[in-house]
Amino acid sequence: MPVGTMATVKGVHQRELRDDIAPDIILGNTYHLYLRPKTQILKGAGGLHRFMGWEGNILTDSGGYQVYSLAANRKIREEGVKFKSHIDGSLHMFSPENVMEIQREIGADIIMAFDECPPYPCDYEYAKKSMDLTHRWLDRCISYLGKHPEHYEHSQAFFPIVQGSTFRDLRRASAEYIAGTDAVGNAIGGLSVGEPAEEMYAMAEEVCQILPEDKPRYLMGVGTPINILENIALGIDMFDCVMPTRNGRNGMLFTAEGTINIKNKKWEADFSPIDEMGLTFVDTEYSKAYLRHLFAANEYLGKQIATIHNLGFYMWLVREARERIMAGDFTEWKGKMVKQMDKRL
């Protein structure tokens, strides 16, 4: 899922998301949309879909990760989290109940439980207390949703979130608790927060042995193309990450042959296409030299082309992975792709 944190996938017009690189779903963020433009504006517009002119699906992250990132400006208590806005310093309160109501007003198709994302590293006792709090908050989320229907003409699917840091027994306990809610899909949070990739994979593998196979498993905030392929192999179905858009705006391109820093002088007179495999996701097959020129001249078009290319590559990668799974040669193909994509060109 491309990340459209504040009702926009940065650097990309909605019409670009609707053509060859169009995903089935994009992500928005409850914390950011709550603060700006504010939920009353979204409600007045008829929901986020109408506000941003997006006819596809939308998933909203509940804001738990943003609360985690505001460590110096928030207090976590049983009733919820008090925090200061990063925009103007104003005080706010997130509870399981009002976060569910905010997501009702936003009107996303998939909404997430309010959770606490523990930092990495943290000690066992903190991770356990955090997990238990997340489970109590989950019960309150479910209770609220059962009493308050959707605001718009479409239903909202609810995903709980597995926590437990990098402790196997906590991850297993949390996965069992989350599976027991019988939700339509399940998410895995608290990874890709600084831990080594090997620990991320170990936790994903542990959790996937417990979460039901016939319901989507969503690994939040992951990751590099290699991270995605490795986690698909472990049983993950859904991903989101700012990496293709953020890195694209900074001149890093992902290709099937490896990563490219298009700002490097080595591309100044390289008139070959961006992707040597011929994977073209923009409306014209631009050369590396032209794209480097746009970045050197600080032209916005360069950021847009790089962003669209990266999003297109990510979508190609996951679609190709699905085809390979169905064809029965995913493992062999993954091994080859991981080696190629690990190169710096």
PyMOL commands that set and color helices and strands:
alter all, ss='L'
color gray80, all
select helices_A, chain A and resi 14-18+30-35+39-45+48-52+64-69+71-73+96-106+124-147+168-179+197-208+225-234+243-249+265-267+288-296+300-327+330-341
alter helices_A, ss='H'
color red, helices_A
select strands_A, chain A and resi 25-29+57-61+74-77+80-84+91-94+110-112+157-159+161-162+186-188+217-219+238-239+252-255+258-261
alter strands_A, ss='S'
color yellow, strands_A
deselect
rebuild
show_as cartoon
